[in-house]
């Protein structure tokens, strides 16, 4: 019985991963109790659902994940097309699809489906990956990214784009091509600028001069940077942040919760948070380095760096060095959908870790 319990329950769980994720969740509860205590109960439900998803996925073999890659990708793209045609419009964005009993946001599916699909694609071509394979992978990536950006949902589009790019990069894309692509991207800015929505252009302009509209577009950045600066070295203490408690920080329980951490726990609290994220990323990259197949290496590496992208983009936008794009702080921000996606990624890493002798197929 003990052996069966170990094989079924304990063995699939990677304790370093679980410990770092659990530490972040613990921090999230402490911060949320100050920023928005009325949401603690619902966040506990979200965490429970996310942990169940993690546990189920951790039990799955990488072969099953690979078999699910193409159907999941095609389903995600089909749902994104359905959103473009029939989706519900809310606050000027068409991101949700009403399926009768509930509404779903198909773009969230692509955060996991995209790296799964591209890792599967390169696994099938492992013997001889040619340049045209990278072009096909880029096309597979840009189709859902374009559909998501059109909703518009720039934050999710960035996350999906980055998760797919990481797979292509780990598959061996040349640095020369990456640098050339970056230069071309910078050169294309004048062409892309007129295609952006008015609010997207306003966010970029506000990044450089938030004082130009202090009570409008610049309000988020101004208040969050005030909170970060006022925290000092050690912070004002739990529940003592004036920007937080007087509700000057907008979306203080979701996208701007990092400002709450900074105000109440200061630079020291931020450094602790960064160390925990680095431990999580280091463990994920270790799993990727030890993975037995190209598919599992690419998938584990992309998912790990997806955590990095979440944290980097969120901290950057809250600190005023990146435009506000609506990306949550991983494992800390309130919300169910993003939390389930993140723990789904943790579950995939655990699945890869528990199959160290997987035979390539």
C-alpha positions as CSV (number, residue, x, y, z in Angstrom):
1,X,0.0,0.0,0.0
2,X,2.8,2.4,0.8
3,X,4.5,1.7,-2.5
4,X,1.2,2.3,-4.4
5,X,0.7,5.6,-2.4
6,X,4.2,6.7,-3.2
7,X,3.9,5.8,-6.9
8,X,0.4,7.4,-7.3
9,X,0.7,10.5,-5.1
10,X,4.2,11.4,-4.0
11,X,6.5,10.4,-6.9
12,X,4.9,12.7,-9.5
13,X,5.4,15.7,-7.2
14,X,8.6,17.6,-7.6
15,X,9.2,19.0,-4.1
16,X,11.5,21.9,-5.1
17,X,9.0,23.1,-7.6
18,X,6.1,22.7,-5.3
19,X,7.9,24.4,-2.4
20,X,8.8,27.5,-4.4
21,X,5.2,27.7,-5.9
22,X,3.7,27.2,-2.4
23,X,6.0,29.9,-1.0
24,X,4.8,32.4,-3.7
25,X,1.2,31.4,-2.9
26,X,1.8,32.1,0.8
27,X,3.2,35.5,0.0
28,X,0.2,36.1,-2.2
29,X,-2.2,35.4,0.7
30,X,-0.3,37.8,2.9
31,X,-0.3,40.6,0.3
32,X,-3.9,40.0,-0.7
33,X,-5.0,40.1,2.9
34,X,-3.8,43.7,3.0
35,X,-4.8,44.8,-0.6
36,X,-8.2,43.1,-0.8
37,X,-9.1,40.9,2.1
38,X,-12.6,40.2,0.8
39,X,-11.1,38.2,-2.1
40,X,-9.2,35.7,0.1
41,X,-12.0,33.1,0.1
42,X,-12.4,33.1,-3.7
43,X,-8.7,33.0,-4.2
44,X,-8.5,29.9,-2.0
45,X,-11.0,28.2,-4.3
46,X,-8.9,29.3,-7.3
47,X,-5.8,27.8,-5.7
48,X,-7.6,24.5,-5.0
49,X,-8.7,24.2,-8.6
50,X,-5.2,25.0,-9.8
51,X,-3.6,22.4,-7.6
52,X,-6.0,19.8,-8.8
53,X,-5.1,20.6,-12.4
54,X,-1.4,20.5,-11.5
55,X,-1.8,17.1,-9.9
56,X,-3.7,15.6,-12.8
57,X,-1.2,16.9,-15.4
58,X,1.8,15.7,-13.3
59,X,0.4,12.2,-13.6
60,X,0.3,12.3,-17.4
61,X,3.2,11.0,-19.4
62,X,5.1,13.3,-21.8
63,X,3.9,11.0,-24.6
64,X,0.3,11.8,-23.8
65,X,1.2,15.5,-23.7
66,X,2.8,15.2,-27.1
67,X,-0.2,13.4,-28.6
68,X,-2.4,16.2,-27.2
69,X,-0.3,19.0,-28.8
70,X,-1.9,19.1,-32.3
71,X,-5.5,18.7,-31.3
72,X,-5.1,21.3,-28.5
73,X,-3.5,23.8,-30.9
74,X,-6.2,23.3,-33.6
75,X,-8.9,23.6,-31.0
76,X,-7.4,26.8,-29.6
77,X,-7.1,28.4,-33.1
78,X,-10.7,27.4,-33.9
79,X,-11.9,29.0,-30.7
80,X,-10.0,32.1,-31.4
81,X,-11.6,32.4,-34.8
82,X,-15.0,31.8,-33.2
83,X,-14.2,34.7,-30.7
84,X,-13.4,37.0,-33.7
85,X,-16.7,36.1,-35.3
86,X,-19.1,35.6,-32.4
87,X,-17.3,36.6,-29.2
88,X,-18.8,38.8,-26.5
89,X,-17.6,42.4,-26.4
90,X,-16.7,43.8,-23.0
91,X,-15.0,47.2,-22.4
92,X,-14.2,47.5,-26.1
93,X,-12.5,44.1,-26.4
94,X,-13.8,40.9,-27.9
95,X,-12.0,38.2,-25.8
96,X,-14.7,35.9,-24.5
97,X,-16.8,33.2,-26.1
98,X,-20.2,32.3,-24.6
99,X,-20.7,28.5,-24.7
100,X,-24.1,28.5,-23.0
101,X,-23.3,27.4,-19.4
102,X,-20.3,29.8,-19.1
103,X,-17.9,32.0,-20.9
104,X,-14.4,31.0,-21.8
105,X,-11.3,33.0,-22.9
106,X,-9.6,30.8,-25.6
107,X,-6.5,32.9,-25.6
108,X,-5.5,31.4,-22.3
109,X,-5.4,27.9,-23.9
110,X,-2.7,29.1,-26.3
111,X,-0.3,29.9,-23.5
112,X,0.2,26.2,-23.1
113,X,-1.0,24.9,-26.5
114,X,1.6,27.1,-28.4
115,X,4.8,25.6,-26.8
116,X,3.3,22.1,-26.9
117,X,2.6,22.5,-30.6
118,X,6.0,23.8,-31.6
119,X,7.8,21.3,-29.4
120,X,5.9,18.5,-31.1
121,X,6.7,20.0,-34.5
122,X,10.4,20.1,-33.9
123,X,10.4,16.7,-32.3
124,X,9.0,15.3,-35.6
125,X,11.9,17.0,-37.5
126,X,14.7,16.3,-35.0
127,X,16.9,14.3,-37.4
128,X,17.3,17.3,-39.7
129,X,15.9,20.7,-38.7
130,X,16.2,23.0,-41.7
131,X,15.6,26.7,-42.1
132,X,12.2,26.3,-43.6
133,X,11.1,24.5,-40.5
134,X,11.7,27.7,-38.5
135,X,9.6,29.5,-41.0
136,X,6.7,27.0,-40.6
137,X,7.1,27.3,-36.8
138,X,6.9,31.1,-37.1
139,X,3.7,30.8,-39.1
140,X,2.2,28.5,-36.6
141,X,3.1,31.0,-33.9
142,X,1.9,34.2,-35.7
143,X,-1.6,32.9,-36.6
144,X,-2.9,32.7,-32.9
145,X,-0.8,35.7,-31.8
146,X,-2.4,37.8,-34.6
147,X,-5.9,36.7,-33.6
148,X,-5.2,37.5,-29.9
149,X,-3.7,40.9,-30.7
150,X,-6.8,41.7,-32.8
151,X,-9.2,41.2,-29.9
152,X,-7.3,43.3,-28.6
153,X,-5.3,41.6,-25.8
154,X,-1.7,42.7,-26.1
155,X,-0.7,41.2,-22.7
156,X,-1.8,37.7,-23.6
157,X,-0.4,38.1,-27.2
158,X,3.0,38.9,-25.7
159,X,2.9,35.9,-23.4
160,X,1.9,33.5,-26.3
161,X,4.5,35.1,-28.6
162,X,7.3,34.7,-26.1
163,X,6.4,31.1,-25.2
164,X,6.5,30.1,-28.9
165,X,9.7,32.1,-29.5
166,X,11.4,30.3,-26.6
167,X,10.7,26.9,-28.3
168,X,12.1,28.2,-31.6
169,X,15.1,29.6,-29.9
170,X,15.9,26.4,-28.0
171,X,15.4,24.4,-31.2
172,X,18.6,26.1,-32.5
173,X,17.6,29.3,-34.3
174,X,20.8,31.2,-35.2
175,X,21.8,34.2,-33.1
176,X,22.5,36.1,-36.4
177,X,18.9,35.6,-37.5
178,X,17.6,36.6,-34.1
179,X,19.6,39.9,-34.2
180,X,18.5,40.5,-37.8
181,X,14.9,39.9,-36.8
182,X,15.3,42.4,-33.9
183,X,16.8,45.1,-36.2
184,X,14.0,44.5,-38.7
185,X,11.4,44.8,-35.9
186,X,12.8,48.1,-34.8
187,X,12.7,49.3,-38.4
188,X,9.1,48.2,-38.8
189,X,7.9,50.4,-35.8
190,X,6.9,53.3,-38.1
191,X,4.8,50.8,-40.1
192,X,3.2,49.1,-37.1
193,X,2.5,52.4,-35.2
194,X,-0.6,53.4,-37.3
195,X,-2.0,49.9,-36.9
196,X,-2.2,50.1,-33.1
197,X,-5.4,51.0,-31.4
198,X,-5.7,54.4,-29.9
199,X,-5.4,53.1,-26.3
200,X,-2.3,51.1,-27.2
201,X,-0.6,54.2,-28.6
202,X,-1.6,56.2,-25.6
203,X,0.0,53.6,-23.3
204,X,3.3,53.8,-25.1
205,X,3.3,57.6,-25.1
206,X,2.3,57.7,-21.4
207,X,5.3,55.5,-20.6
208,X,7.6,58.3,-21.7
209,X,5.5,61.1,-20.1
210,X,2.9,59.9,-17.6
211,X,2.5,63.5,-16.3
212,X,0.9,64.5,-19.6
213,X,-2.3,62.9,-18.4
214,X,-2.0,62.4,-14.6
215,X,-5.6,61.8,-14.0
216,X,-6.2,59.6,-17.0
217,X,-3.8,57.4,-19.0
218,X,-0.9,58.2,-16.7
219,X,-2.7,57.6,-13.4
220,X,-1.7,53.9,-13.1
221,X,2.0,54.5,-13.6
222,X,2.2,57.6,-11.4
223,X,0.5,55.9,-8.5
224,X,2.4,52.7,-8.7
225,X,5.8,54.4,-8.9
226,X,4.8,56.6,-5.9
227,X,4.0,53.4,-4.0
228,X,7.3,51.7,-5.0
229,X,9.4,54.7,-4.1
230,X,7.7,55.3,-0.8
231,X,8.4,51.8,0.3
232,X,12.0,52.5,0.7
233,X,14.4,49.8,2.0
234,X,12.2,48.0,4.5
235,X,8.7,49.1,3.5
236,X,6.0,50.7,5.6
237,X,4.8,47.4,7.1
238,X,1.9,45.1,6.4
239,X,-1.4,47.0,6.1
240,X,0.4,50.3,6.5
241,X,0.8,51.4,2.9
242,X,-1.0,54.6,2.3
243,X,-1.3,54.2,-1.5
244,X,-2.7,50.8,-1.0
245,X,-5.0,51.4,1.9
246,X,-6.4,54.7,0.5
247,X,-7.0,52.8,-2.8
248,X,-4.8,55.1,-4.9
249,X,-3.2,52.0,-6.6
250,X,-5.6,50.8,-9.4
251,X,-6.1,47.1,-9.8
252,X,-4.0,46.6,-6.6
253,X,-5.1,43.0,-6.2
254,X,-4.4,41.9,-9.8
255,X,-2.0,43.6,-12.3
256,X,-0.6,46.2,-9.8
257,X,-0.1,44.0,-6.8
258,X,3.7,44.3,-7.1
259,X,3.2,48.0,-6.1
260,X,1.6,46.8,-2.9
261,X,4.5,44.4,-2.2
262,X,7.0,47.3,-2.8
263,X,5.1,49.8,-0.6
264,X,4.6,47.6,2.4
265,X,7.7,45.4,2.2
266,X,10.2,47.7,0.5
267,X,13.3,46.8,-1.5
268,X,14.1,43.9,0.9
269,X,10.7,42.3,0.2
270,X,11.2,42.7,-3.6
271,X,14.6,41.1,-3.4
272,X,13.1,38.1,-1.5
273,X,10.4,37.8,-4.1
274,X,13.0,37.9,-6.9
275,X,15.1,35.2,-5.2
276,X,12.1,32.9,-5.1
277,X,11.3,33.5,-8.7
278,X,14.9,32.8,-9.6
279,X,14.8,29.5,-7.6
280,X,11.6,28.5,-9.5
281,X,13.2,29.3,-12.9
282,X,16.5,27.6,-12.0
283,X,14.6,24.4,-11.0
284,X,12.6,24.5,-14.3
285,X,15.7,25.0,-16.4
286,X,17.4,22.1,-14.5
287,X,14.4,19.9,-15.4
288,X,14.7,21.1,-19.0
289,X,18.5,20.3,-19.2
290,X,17.9,16.8,-17.9
291,X,14.9,16.0,-20.1
292,X,15.4,12.9,-22.2
293,X,13.9,14.1,-25.6
294,X,13.9,17.1,-27.7
295,X,10.1,17.6,-27.2
296,X,10.5,17.6,-23.4
297,X,13.6,19.8,-23.4
298,X,11.9,22.4,-25.6
299,X,8.6,22.3,-23.7
300,X,10.2,22.5,-20.2
301,X,12.5,25.3,-21.3
302,X,9.7,27.3,-22.8
303,X,7.3,26.9,-19.9
304,X,10.1,27.9,-17.4
305,X,10.9,31.1,-19.3
306,X,7.2,31.8,-19.6
307,X,7.3,32.2,-15.8
308,X,10.1,34.6,-16.3
309,X,8.2,36.6,-18.9
310,X,5.2,36.9,-16.6
311,X,7.3,38.3,-13.8
312,X,9.5,40.6,-16.0
313,X,6.7,42.2,-17.9
314,X,4.5,42.7,-14.8
315,X,7.3,44.2,-12.7
316,X,8.4,46.3,-15.7
317,X,5.0,47.8,-16.3
318,X,4.3,48.5,-12.6
319,X,7.8,50.1,-12.3
320,X,7.1,52.4,-15.3
321,X,9.8,50.9,-17.6
322,X,7.3,49.0,-19.8
323,X,3.9,50.0,-21.1
324,X,0.8,48.8,-19.2
325,X,-0.3,45.6,-21.0
326,X,-2.3,43.7,-18.3
327,X,0.0,40.9,-17.4
328,X,-0.4,39.5,-13.8
329,X,2.4,38.9,-11.3
330,X,2.8,35.0,-11.5
331,X,1.3,33.1,-8.5
332,X,0.8,36.4,-6.6
333,X,-2.0,38.3,-8.5
334,X,-5.6,37.5,-7.7
335,X,-7.4,35.5,-10.4
336,X,-8.3,32.0,-11.4
337,X,-7.6,31.6,-15.1
338,X,-3.9,32.8,-15.0
339,X,-3.3,30.7,-11.8
340,X,-4.6,27.5,-13.4
341,X,-2.4,28.2,-16.5
342,X,0.6,28.7,-14.3
343,X,0.0,25.5,-12.2
344,X,-0.7,23.6,-15.5
345,X,2.8,24.6,-16.5
346,X,4.1,23.4,-13.1
347,X,2.3,20.1,-13.7
348,X,3.9,19.7,-17.1
349,X,7.4,20.2,-15.6
350,X,6.6,17.6,-12.9
351,X,5.5,15.2,-15.6
352,X,8.8,15.7,-17.5
353,X,10.8,15.3,-14.3
354,X,9.2,12.0,-13.3
355,X,10.1,10.4,-16.7
356,X,13.9,10.7,-16.8
357,X,14.4,7.5,-18.9
358,X,11.7,8.2,-21.5
359,X,12.5,6.5,-24.8
360,X,12.4,8.8,-27.8
361,X,9.7,8.1,-30.4
